[in-house]
């Protein structure tokens, strides 16, 4: 096995690992953003409910704008 063959094989293998890691990190980042948005909505709804705006709190938690887009 020559150095060029070893380099090519190693490079191909590490590129595949990088692609998997990049995809994994992208999915984790989107999940983290989704979790933060959900937590923010829950906090806002709790505060609205505490202030007596129960209808608005319910609307905040149940009416998602992306559900209306079809």
Secondary structure, DSSP 8 states (H G I E B T S, - for coil): --HHHHHHHHHHHHHHHHHHHHHHHHHHHHHHHHHHHHHHHHHHHHHHHHTT-HHHHHHHHH--HHHH--
